[in-house]
Amino acid sequence: MGCAVEATCSPEVERKVVAASTEGRSYDAASTLLKELAGLEISAKQCERITRRIGRERVAERTSELEAYERLPIPEQQQAPPDAPSNSWDGRVAAALVDGGRAQVRDERWGQPHPAAEPVSWWREPKVACLATFASREHSEDPLPEVPACLLDPLWVIPRVKQMKRGRSGPLPECDSNSLSAASSTEEEAKTRWSPEPLVRSVVATFAPYEELGRLATVEAYHRGFAAAPRKVFLGDGHLANWGLHERAFSDYTAVTDLMHASSYIYDAALESTPDMASCWERFKRWITWVWQGNVSQVIKELTSLVEAADEACRESLQTSLTYLTNNASRMHYAEYRRAGLPITTTIIESTIKQINRRMKGTEKFWGPGAEPQLQLCADRISETKPLTNFWQRRQDQQTGFRKSRTKT
């Protein structure tokens, strides 16, 4: 049957348990789903044990793949492997996108007394990277030089800005490239959208530092054959850790700061530097037009003057926006990116974070040693390259009937 010696059920039941434990919001929910949909009486604790064991196996496989990649000579690392997809890169873009989610993880302080004045937070950041392909074509000139109507509509922009201000790394609902590509509602313009169409994404995630995420993302990009792509892009929200990862692992990718995160800082600055909403919106429209056209230097120049003239009450907020735009100016040439057919928003990674947070994040959820295995399985389930399908087949084929810990010679 291909059962592991330590298994308490068949491989098919293990697959069902892992699927329910990863798609459901908790192990209790997984137990209920298994009973209602599959007629399987499996307790929540047993669901947790099985899922953690399978997750640890996937983490061990991930480590082995990383070590095998790092043993390769550098020239081989920079080429597509023999088992990479053989599809042509003509009309396609390779993209790496990075962001972080939220989850509560117990550490060595759990259960220990703390000074009353010391705030205790168990929130940690699972780091996530998407390796995605997009279908797009290059243009001889900017395919959409005029700012999309949605970016000039306060009813579209302001709710999204408020969502982002509640958590700069939080997911941005209903904000996609297709919205930005439709400057008007005419059918003719809808037929000629400039925005790249997402094709296939794979996901890697870890609670380890960003350096480890960069290593894991590099291996995944290698197996996807991204080295052969003539057009490669790395997208992030402006966080310094993202650009450090870009420099270490994806320096040959075009770096792009997410347009919507940039827009939120522009709106904050416009709001702080004007006396009323009408003036704020006029200033925002002027600034977002410059940014859309790739002229962020004009915004920086005007904002610098406003910071110098501002009173102490609003200077700090204006300086925050100015610092963000200054630090990311070299990655905000959006007109150039549109001509090259590159994506300019982090829609895919925002959606991925939301899906992972659904399982990992919750005020009532506290993770221990099972956090990394469960996070790995979440990434596997979301990945459109279906890594779990091959894993289950390999796992079944590799069973020998002996416990690995008892086969020492």
N, C-alpha and C positions, 0 to 999 in steps of 0.2 A: 504493500500500500504506500510505501514511501514515507512512513511515519517516523518522526524523531523518537528516540528511546524515551525521552522525558515527556513526550506528548501525552495528554490525557484524553485526546479526541482525534478524529481523523483530520488529514490535511484540509479537506473540504469544509469541515466545521470550523477549523482554525481560520480559514479565509473569511468565513461569515462573521466570526467573532471580531476579527480585526476590522473588517468593513464597518460593522455596526458600531464598534468602539471609536472609530475615527470619524465617521459621518455623524454619529450622534453627539449630543452635547456633553454626555457623561457616560460612565460605565453603567450606572443605574439605567440610563436611557437605552444603552446597548442591550442590557439584559431584557428589558421590556420588549424591545424591537425583535429580538431573537425569538422570544416566546410567541409574540403576536404574529409575526410574519413567517417564521420557519418552524414553529412548534418545538423549539429547543429550550430546555430548562437549564439555563446556565446562569449562575449567580453573578452579581456585579463584581465581586472580588475575583472570581475565576476569569471573567472577561478581562479584568485588569492584569492578572498574572499572564494570561496568554498573549495579550497585546504587548505588554512590556517585554516578554521574551522574544517575540517576533521583531519588535522594534530594535532590541539590542542586536539581533542578528543583522538587521539592515544597517545599523551604525557600524558594525564590524566590517561588513562588506564595503561600506563607504570608505572606511579607513584603509582597507586593503587596496582599493582602487586608487586612492590618493598616493599611497606609498609606491604602487607600481608606476604611476605617472611620474612621480618625482625621481624615480630611478632611471627614467629615459634620458638619453642625451638631449641637450637643449635643441639641436636641429630637429629631432623627432617630435619634441613637444610643440614645435611651431608648425607642424604639418598635421593634416587631417589623418586620423588613424584608419587602418584598413576597414574597420567595421562602421565607419561614419556613414551617414546617409549619402547616397550617391546622386541626389538631385542637383541639378545645376543651380548656381547662385545667381544666374541671370534674372533680374527682376525681383530679387529678394535682398533683404537687409538682416544682418545678425545683430541682435540687441542684448545687452546685459543691463538689468535694472535692479536696484538695491534699495531696501527700506527695512524698517524694524516694526515689530508688533509689540504686544504687551501680554505679560503673564505673571502671576504671583508664584514665586519660588521660595521654599523654605531653605534657609541657610543655617550656618552654625549658631546663629543668634536665636533660633527658634526655641521657645520655652525658657529663655534666659531673662532675668529681670533687666529692665532698662530704666535709666533716669527719666523722670516724668517730663523733663524739658527736652528730651531727645526724641525727635519724630522718628517713628519706625515705619519703614515701607518695605514691603516684600515684592514690589513690582520690579520685574526684570524685562529686558528687551531681547526677544528672539530675533536674530538677524536673518533676513530672507533675501535671496537673490533669484530673479527670474532670468532664464536664458531663453529668449524668444526670437522667432523669425517673423518678418513682415514682408508682405508683397507691396512693392512700390516701384516707381520709375523715376528717373532723374529728369529734370526740366532745364531748359536753356535759360529760363528766367523764373522769378518768383511766381508760382501758380496761384497765389492768393495774396496779393500785396495789400489789399484793403482789410482792415480789422473785421473779423466776424461780428455779426450783429449781436450775438449772445454776449460777447465781451464788453459791449457798450450798453447792455441792458442791466440796470441795477437789480431788477427782480431775479436775474440769473446769477449775477456775480456775488451780491452781498450775502445770500444764504450760504454759499460755498466758502466765502471768506470767514464767516462766523464759525462754520464747521471746522475749518482749519485752525482758527484761533483757540478753539477748545482743546486742541492737541495738534501741534504742528505736524506730527508724524501720523495723524489719524487718516483713515480712508476718506476719499473725496467722492461722495455719491453722485452718480449720474453726470460725471464730468469726463467725457471721452473725446477722442480726436474727431469723431464724426460730427459732434456738436460744433466744434471749432471750424470744421471744414465747410459748414453750410452758412456762408455769409448772408444769404437770403434764402427764401423758401421756393424759389423757382425750380421747376422740374429740370430745366436744362443745366443749371448749376449743380443740382443734386447728382446728375449723371457724371459729372467731372470732378468728383471729390479729390482733393490733393492728398488727404491723409492716408498714410500707409495702412494696409489691412493686416491685422494680426493673424498669424497662421498657427504655429505650434509653440507652446511654452513648456519648459521644464523648470522645476523648482528645487532649490536646495535651501536648507535652513539649519540653524544651530544656535545654541545659547552661548557658545564660545565667542571670544573676541572677533572683531571684524577681520583680523588677519587670517583667522581660520576660515571664515566665510569666503574670503578671497581665494584661498587655496581650493576649497570645495567648488566654488563657481568656476575656477580655471579648469578643473578636471571635467566638469560637466560641459563647458564650452568646447573642450578638446574632443570629447566623445560625440558632440553634436557636429563636429567638423567646421566650427566657426573660423578656424584659421584660414580656410580657403575663401572666405567671403571678402569681396573687394570693398564692400561698404559695411562698416561696423560702427555701432553707436553704444555709448554707455550713458544711461540716464539716472539722475538722482534728484533729491529734493533740495539740495543745497547744503546738507549736513557735511561738516568737514571730514567726518569719518568716511563718508562715501567717496569723496575725492581722493582721500589717502588710499583707499582700496583701488580706485581707478589707476592711480600712479603705480601701485605695486603690481597689479595683476592684469590690467587692461589698458595700458598706456597707449597702445596703438589703435584704440577705439576713440571715435569722436565723442568728446564729453559734452553733454547737454543738460542744463538745469531745467527741471520741470517748469513749464510756462505758468501753470496755475499756482504753484508755490510762490513764484516770483510776483504774480499778480496780487497775491494776498499781502505781501510786503508793500507793494505800490499803493494798494488801497489804504493800508494802515497809515502810511505817510501822508497821503492826500487827506485823510480824515483828521489827522492831528494838526495839519498845517493850514486848515481853512476854518472859517467861523460858522459855516452852515452846510447842510447837505447839498444844496444846489452848487455851491462853490466847490465842494469836495468832489462831486461827480464830474464837473467840468475839468478839474485838474486831473482826476483819474483817467478820463477819456484821452486827454492829451498825452499823459505819460504812457498809458498802455498802447497807444498808437505808435509812439516812438519805440517801445520795447518790441512790439510785434514786427516792426520794420527793421529791427536789429540795431537801433540807435540808443541803446541803454546809456551810453555816455552822456547824452543830453539830459536824461533824467538825473543822473548822478551829479551833473554840474548844477542843475537847478536845486536839487535837494541839498547839496552842500551849502549853498547860500542860505537856504531856509534853516538849516541846523545852526549856522553861525548867528543868525538873527533871532533864533527862537528863545523863549524864556525857559527858565529851568524846569518848569512843569512838563513841557512836551519835548524838550531837547533829547532826553534819553530814548523815547520812543522813535523819534526821527532818526537818531543816530543808529538805532538797531536796524532800521530799514536801509539806511545808507550803507552800513557795514555789509549787510547781506548782498545788496546790489553790487557793491564794489568787489567783494570777494568772488562773485559769480559772473561778473561782466564778460569774462573771456569765454564763458559757456552759454551765452545768451544771444548768439547771432542767428536768430530764428529765421530770417529771410534766407540766409545761406543754407540752413538745414532743410527748409522746405524745397529749395531748388535741388538739393541732393536726395530728396525723397526720404528723409529721416523722420522718425517720430519725434515729437517735441513735448509730449505729456507722459506721465508715469501711470496711466490708467491701469495697465495690466498688473503692475506690482501693487497698486492700491487695492485692486480687487482681490489679489492673492492674499494680502495682509488681512483683509476683512474675512476671507474664508478661513484662514488659520486662526484668527482671533475668536471666531465662533466656537472653535473647539478648545482653544488654550486659555482664553481670557475670561475672567469672571471674578466678581468680588468674593464669591463663595468657593472659588477653586484655588487650592494651594498645592503646587507640584513639588515633588521630591525627586528621587532618583529616576522616576519614570518620565520626567519632563523631556529629556533629549530623545529617548526612543519614540514617545508619542509625537513629538514635533517632526521627527524624521518620517513617520508614517503619514502625517498630515501632508507633508511636502510630496511624498510619493503618490498619494491619492489625487492630489491636484494636478500633478504633472501629466501633460497630454502625451508624453512619450511612453506612458504606462510601465514604469520600472517594476511595479509589483507583479505584473503578469509574468515577466521573465524570472523574477525572484522565486515565485512559487514553483515554477517548473524546475529551476536549478535546485532548489531546496529538496524537492521530492526525489530528483535524480541522484542527489549526493548522499542520501541516507544509507548507511551501511549496516544498521542494526546494532551498532556498538556505541557506547557512550564515549565521547571524545576524551573525557578526563580519565578513562580507564584503559586506554589503548596505548599507554606509554611502553616503549620497548627498552 
